[in-house]
């Protein structure tokens, strides 16, 4: 569970919260929060639900994979880009992926 603890700490820090405040949100003492982040203990589901309600990405904490954004949250430009990409022939999609990977890499 070492990866879990590291990701939990990343989420806490992303939200700008101390261990004490984060532990309060989850209903645990600061020392328990530290043990979760060190991978020494595993939190209960009610703790995870409480911190998720305050903005923690539970899928990321549990698996290391961020929760995908819902499609209805795309901007107008993103929506048009995705629609255009879906209309491309497969060979053009592959070429576009190649260009994007070079630009982003």
Secondary structure, DSSP 8 states (H G I E B T S, - for coil): -HHHHHHHHHHHHHTT--HHHHHHHHT--HHHHHHHHHTSS---HHHHHHHHHTT--HHHHHHS------GGG--HHHHHHHHHHHHS-HHHHHHHHHHHHHHH-
